[in-house]
């Protein structure tokens, strides 16, 4: 069920591209990244989903429209990766 995954998705091509970028990046050691699309797969707005399924959780940030609950800024910063839609 999507609620357990916060309605996130990643296109296969974008996941593959993130892997390739991580293998050729300049950082040493290991890092953990969120690799997801910037929008959810739900037809409900993100703020509605948060209120309906996680009413006890404080909402921080702007979840207007269909914004993803995941922040991929680290992948953008360290890998130069940003999810691209067709």
Secondary structure, DSSP 8 states (H G I E B T S, - for coil): -GGGGTT----HHHHHHHHHHHHT-S--S--------SB-S-SS-HHHHHHHH-TTS---S---TTB-SS--HHHHHHH-------
